Amino acid sequence: MAELAPGEKAPDFTLPRDGGGTISLSQFRGRPVVLFFYPKDDTEACTIEAKDFTAAKADFDAAGIALIGLSPDPVKKHDRFVKKHGLGVPLASDEGLETLEAYGVWKEKSMYGRTYMGVERTTVLVDAAGGIAEIWPKVKVKGHVEAVLEAAKKL
């Protein structure tokens, strides 16, 4: 899978989401969207990232920017994650991996000498016209949400 780059059209998707129903990138056309791809519900870094985006949601809302978290976890797991941590951002479930692969974030990873496939923590800023404005690969969680908000406000 080729890497996506700023200036390219963001792949559309419709996925099941926490709380029931579906969420699509196209339903937000006309406003910027932050997609944060994360490996797994209820792990330390993923929890911090989701809580940080939830804490900043009012600032994103005030700037007219939508937030969507995406992982391969099933909806039931998302529901437990949202309830346990009081999350306020929609979480999309991509169990089939199509969207994760389309965005180039489903990658070979290694830990303790073992290689496996998983989500590389990545954030994609999509502009109001549906184009990719910016990509943050291999995200380090600390201070990340502030950097994304700053970039998104410039659109």
Secondary structure, 3 states (H helix, E strand, C coil): CCCCCCCCECCCCEEEECCCCEEECHHHCCCCEEEEECCCCCCHHHHHHHHHHHHCHHHHHHCCCEEEEEECCCHHHHHHHHHHHCCCCCEEECCCCHHHHHCCCEEEEEECCEEEEEECCEEEEECCCCEEEEEECCCCCCCHHHHHHHHHHCC
